[in-house]
Amino acid sequence: MPLFAARSTVPVDAVLTSDGSKRTLAVYLYNTISGRKEEFLPQDPGRVTMYVCGPTVYGYAHIGNARPAVVFDVLARLLRHRFPGLVYARNITDIDDKINAAATEEGVDIGVITDRYTRAYHEDLEALQVLPPDIEPRVTTHLAEIIGMIEVLVEAGHAYAAEGHVLFHVPSYHEYGVLSHRDRNDMLAGARVEVTPYKKDPADFVLWKPSTPEQPGWDSPWGRGRPGWHIECSTMIATHLGVTIDIHGGGNDLIFPHHENELAQSTCAHQGRLFCRHWVHNGFVNVDSEKMSKSMGNVLLVRDLLQQAPGEAIRMALLSAHYRAPLDWTENGLQQARRRLDGLYQALRDAPGPERPLTAEDVSPAFLEALEDDLNTPRALAELSAIARAINSSSSSDAKTRQMTASLLSSGALLGLLQTDPETWFAGSARRMDVAEIERLIQQRTAARSARDFATADRIREDLGAMGILIEDGAEGTRWRSVE
């Protein structure tokens, strides 16, 4: 999925800066398992592998679900800038007790529920300009592989069958807790550990569980049942990306127990071989400084937010904070993101556009350096604003201004921003308004000005202002944009 018309001809280990010197290219990411920022060094630069935990499709996506999708979309775009061979997988969990409950409530097959909400998820992400992953595996198409991995774990003594269940025996993996940096007592106290008589150890977790006749189930050596959540991702990773992957991503809430359990079972299933080189996790989304929850009534669905603002503005708001930091979602923050985009698009609207296809060399070195520093999107966005200001104040030749425009566009592309025609952006900002009526009023105002009826022209300007429409008169005529 190339972002530019041509790949860079600059050597992959260096890039020219604005003063003509060479800057070493290196991507640094915070690695959860080491607790520090490290240079990203893939095992095979020609095939970089990244897996991100996707949605469990039993309902519409909320803004918390959208954050990892946007964050890791930006990371994928950045990595492809240097490693065109990136293979990015993001799964769909379509076996889950919540899915079963939703299907039972509606009296339909689980496929009806999962197909509906998978389509909705794709629609929402497309509106947020999230590119599709290279691979999107579903659990239901990997049952044979899941059963096979569980059998390997049982044969190796890392798992055992008990009363129709198969459980991973946590004490068999001595490094358990290395990812979440928790000791044994903390893990048992802080996790939702199900204490049952058939467990050898309270921390043991389910790989396979029995299904009742009315529940979805699949035949296995341990009886009809369904997989546990953790084994699903381990199996899909091994199937599509290999034993060792370069990056595993997801939200902070997945570090324990989900990713800790993935790490344990994958390592044990592959005779101790390294499972993941870099663990990357994004922070939580709060709403008006409160934790988002159904009990608080503050769960914000992406599709509802799309009725309030363009998807690109929602994306901009999600990128306004560093990905590892908590993000406090507010209405004011969303409107600030929209106004910030207005400013960037206005610079593009007023400037001459590039006369050639964009290339990777057009990306601002300062912008790229910000993203390469642990995906520092606030700093990268500040650089976009700096380029826009330079365009607005430019009195240089068209060639230099066009180069700055190319830099703004190609840098924006790495964030998934500024890919809409400026006129389309400003028209789209008023999608809930009667655009034909706005144009009619502008024509009336133009006629009034031509007739030197300035009182009528001023009244129409005020009427449009009350509608949230800003009028801009220039040599090329009158243009308008929404300022809501």
N, C-alpha and C positions, 0 to 999 in steps of 0.2 A: 504494500500500500504506500507507494511513494508520495511524498508531499510536494515535490518539486519536479520540474520538467527534466532536470538532468542531475546526476549525482556530482558531488564535489570532485574536482581534479586535484585539490590540495591533499597531500599525504594524510592518512588517517591519524597520524600521531602529532600533527601540528596544524595550525591555522594562522593566517595573517591577521594581525591586529590593525587598528586604524592608523598607527604610525609606521606600518610596514614591517614590523618585527614579527617573529613567529612565537606563538604561544602553544605550549604543550597541551594537547587535548587529553583530558581525563575526567571521567564521571565519578563523583563521590556520592555515596549513599550511606545513610545510617543503617547499620546492621543490628537488628534487635538482639541477635544471639550474642554478639560481642559487646553490645552496649556502647558502640562508638561509630563515628563516621569513617568509612573505609573507601579506598579506591575500588571501583567496580572492575573486576578482572574476570571475564567469562572464561569458562574452560575451553570453549571453541569460539573465537571471534566470528567465524563464518556461520555459526548456528547458535545464537544466543536464545536461551529458553526462559520464559517467564509464565508463571501460573498464578492466577488471582481467583480467590473464591468468589463465585457468583451468587445469584439470588436463589432462595428457596421460593418457588413460584406458587404461592397460595393467596396472594393479595397484590395490590398495587404498590409500586416502589415509592418509598418516602425519601425525603431529602438526605437522610442518613445513608440510605442505600446508594444514593446517587454519588456521594462523595468519593468512595473508592473507585467507582466506575470512571469518574472524571480524572481523579489523581493518576490512576494507572494508565489511562489513555494518554495523558501527558507524558508519563514515563516511557510508554511504548513509542510515542512520536520522537522523543528525545533519543532513545536508544537507536531507533532506525536511522536517525540522522548520522550516526557513526557506525552502526552495525546493521546494514540492510538485511542481513539474514535472520533477524529476530523472528522467533516463533512464539506467539502470544496466545495462551489458552485461558479462557474464563468459562467455568462450568455452569450448568443449570442443574440445581438439585430438584428432581421431580419425584422423589420418594421421601415422604416425611409424614409424621403423625398429624401435623397441622394441615397438610394437603388431604390426608384421609378424612379429617374432621370436616373440612370444607366440602368435600365430595359427598360425605354422608348427609350433611345438612341440606344439600341441594338434591340428593338422590341421583347423582350422576357418577360416571366412572372418573377416576382420578385424572385420566387423560384430558377430560373436558376442562377441569380446573387448571392443570398445568399448561395446556395449550393456550388458554385464554390469557393467563397472566404472563406467559413467556412473550406472547405477541405484544401485550401492553408494555412490558419491560423494554422490548426492542423499540417500540414507538417512543417511549419516554427518552431513552438514551439517544435515539436519532435526533430528537428535538434539542438535546443538550450537546449535539455535535460530537458525540462519542463514536469513534470508529468501531466497527465490529472486530472482535478478535479473530485471529487466524483459525482457531479451533474453538468450538463451543460444545464440549461433550455433555451428554445427559446421562444421569445415573442409570436410567432404565435400559440403556443400550450397552451397559457394561457389567451386567450381572454375572456373566461367565467369568470375566476377569476378576471381579470382586471375590467370587467364591474361590477362584484359584489362588489369590493372594492369602486368603484366610487359611486355606489348606496348607500353604507353605509355612505360615506362622504356627499352626498347630503341630506340624511335623517337626519344626525346629524347637518346640518346647516353649514358645513365647505366647501361646494361646491354648485354651482348653474349652471343651464342650461341657455344658452343665444345664440340664433341664430344658433342652431345646435351644439354649443360647450358646454362643461362642464368645468368650471374653479374652481380651488381651491381658496377660499377667504382668502388671506394671513392675513388680520387683525383678522380673527377668531382664529388664533393661536398666542398667545401673546409672545411665546418664539422664534418666527421666527428671525433668525440671530444668534442664540446661537452657532451654529457650526462654521460659517465663521467669527464670531466676528465682524460683520458689523452693523452699525446703518442703519436706514431706508434710509436716504439720500444717504449714500454710496452705498447701494444696488441698488437704482434706477439709480444712476449716473454711476456705474461701470458695470452694467449688460446690456445684450441685451434685454431690455424690450420692448415688442411689445405693443404699445399704440393703443387700439381699442375702439370704442364707446360702445361695449357691456360689457366691463369690469367694475365691480363695483369699483375696485381699480387698479391703474397702475401696481402693483406688482403681481396681480393675474395671475396664470399660468394655462396652458391648461392640462386637464386630458383626454379629448376626443375632437376630431375635425372632422368635416364632410369631406367626400370624394366625389369628383366629379365622374361622371360615369366612366371616364377612369382611375381613381385612385383605388388602392386596398382598400377595405372597408369591414366592417362586420356589421351585423345588431345589433342594440342596442336600449334601450328605448329612446334614443335621436336622432335616425335616423342612417342611414348607415354612418359609419365613421371608424376611427382608433384611437388608444390610443396615448396620449402624452408620451414623453420619460420617465419622472420621475415616473409616476405611474407604469410603467412596472416593474422596479426593486423592488419597494415596494411590489408588488403583488407576484413576484417570490420568494422573501425572505420569506414572510408569508406562502406561499404554501409549501415550501420545508424545511425551517429552523425554522419557528415559529415566534411568535410575537416579542420576544426579542432575538437578536443575540449577540454573544460575540465580533466579529470583523467585521467591514465593511471597505474594502480597495479600493484603486484606486489612480489615479494620483491627484496631487495638483489642476489641472484644473477642477476637478469634485467637489471640495468642495462647490463652489457656481457657478451656482445655483443648480446643480443636486442633490448633497447630502443634501444640506439645504432643498430642496423641498421634497426629500424622507423622511427626518426626520419629517418634518411638517405633511405630509399627513399620514404617518404610525402611528405617535403618535395619531393623531386625529381619524384615522380609528379604533384604538384599545383602545379608551376611556382613553387616557392619559398614557397608559402603556409604559415603557421604550422600545425604539426601538433598540438601540445599545449601548453596554457597552464600546467599544474601537473603535475609528475611527483612521485608519492608512492610511497615504498618502505618496506617493513617489514624489520626485522632478522631474523637467523637464529634458529633454535631449536637449542640444544644440550641434551644429555641428561646430567645429572650432570656438568656442566662439560666434556663431551667432544662433539666434532662428531659428529652423527648420520650413520652410514654403515653399509652392509651389512657391510663388512669388520670393523667394530667390533662388529657384532651388536646394536646398540642402536637400531635403527629401531623406533619405537613406532607401531603402527597405531591409528587412531582407534577402529576397532571393537573392538580389544582393550582399549583404555582404557575404553570404555563398559561393559565387564564389571566394571571396578573402581570406577567412580564415575558419577554422573549426568552427562549431557551439559552441563547448566548449570554444574556444578562445573568441568568441563574448560574451558568457555568463560570462566568467572571466572578460572581459572589463566592462560589465554592473555592476558587483559586486565590481569593484575597488574603487568606491566612496560610501560613506554612502547613504543609500536609500533616506533619507530625503533631501540630498544636491543635487544641480544641478549637472548633469553629462555632462562634455564637451567631446563629442565624436570626436576623431581624429584618423587618420590613424596610427600615431605613437603609440597612446594608444592601439590600436588593436594589433599592432605588439609586443608591450611590453607584453601584456597579453599572446600572443602566445609563446613568449620566456620564460615567467614565467612558463607556463604549460610544456614547453620542459624540464625545470629544474626539475620540480616535477616528471614528468614521467621518467626522466633519473635516479633519485634516486630510483624509483620503479623498473626500468629496471635492475639496478646493484645490488639490494639487494635481499636476499632470501625472498620469499613471505610467508604469513601466512600459517600454516599447518592445520588450522581449520577454520570453518566459522566465519565471523566477527560477533561481538555482539555489543550491545549498550555501553557496558563497555569499548570498545576499543577507543571510542571518547576521544580525548585529553581534560582534564578538562579546560585548559587555552583556548582552541579553543571554547569549549561549553560556557564558561563564556563570551567570546566576543560576540557570537551570542545572548546569553540571555540578553546582555546589549543593548537593542534596535536594535538588528540585525546589530551589528557592523561588517560588512563584511570586511572592510579594515584590522581591527585587526585580524579577523579570518584568512584571507589570509596570514598575516604575520606569524601567528602561523603555518600554513601549511609549509611555507618556512623554519621556524625554525626546524620543524620535519625533513624536507628533508635534511637540513644541518647536523643534528645530525646523520641521516642515512649515509650520505656520509663520515662523519668523524669517524664513529663507528669502533672501533677495538675490540669490545666486542664479546661475544659469539653469535652464530647464533640465539639463543633463544631471546636474548634482541633485536637484530636487527629485527627479525621477529615481535616482539611486536611493535616496532616503525613503521614498515611497516603497520601493522594492524591499528595502530593509524592514520597514514596518509590516508589510504584508507577509514576508517570509518568516519573520520572527513571530508574528501573530499566529502563523500556521502551526508552529510547534506547540502553541497553547490551545489550538483549536479555535482561534478567534480571528475576526476580521476577514472571513472568507465570503462574506455577502457583499454584493454591490452596494455602495453607500446609499444610492437612491432607493434601492429596495429596502435597506435597513430602516431608513427614515419613514418610508411608506408603511413598512411592517410595524413600526412602533405605534402606528395609529390604526391597527387592524380592527379594533372594536369601534372605530369612528366611521362616519360616512365619508369616505375619501372623495366621492363624487361631489358631495356637498361642500367639502373643504375647497376643492378645485373651483367650484362654481363661485364661491365667495371671493376667492382670490382673483378670478376673472372680473368680477364686479368691482373689486377694489382697484384693479389695474385700469379699468374703464373710467372709474371715478377720478383717478389721478390724472389720466390723460385729459379729462374734461376740467381739470383743476378744481374738482369738487373735493377738497381735502377734508372737509368735515365728514363726508360719507366714507372716504378712505380710512380716516382715523377710527370711525365707529366700527367698520368691518374688522380692522386690525384688533380692536378691543374685543369684539365678539369672538374672533378666532383665539385670542389670548385666553378668554374665559373657557374655551374648549381645550386648552392645553396645547395650542399650536403657536409656534414662534415663526414670525415672518421675517425673511431675510431678503432685502432688495440688493441687487448687484447688477453688474454690467450685462450679465447673461439673463437677466429677468428676475422674477420673484420666485424664491424657493421657500419651502416650509418644512418644519420638523416638529415632532411631538416633544414636549418638555415635561410631560407628566412623570 
